[in-house]
């Protein structure tokens, strides 16, 4: 279980680095910072994200779950605020786009790793 969590952290760090390469408004200083950001995002997803989901449940239902993208962007902005100058997102719009791309890349990487571990 711990190994799966560590692999997930590394894959999310790779996704963060990929997004940093794709967008000029998303700055990340190296793999160490990406791992730290991935760890902080994991903690925020455990502690803060459920509270945000409960508080915004009516709008999440009205938007058929699409507001969860905004919540992901908020947690991404929280992470960059906690890390400081080695992880900078230039605006909330890029945070929304980055959260979508990070989710897609992480999903792809997790499915590739899961498939390679099976066979």
Buried (B, 14 or more C-beta within 10 A) or exposed (E): EEEEEEBBBBBBBBBBBBBBEEBEBBBBEEEEBBBBBBBBBBBBBEEBBEEBEEEBEEEBEEEEEEBBBBBBBBBBBBBBEBBEEBBBBEEEEBBBBBBBBBBEBBEEBBEEBEEEEEE
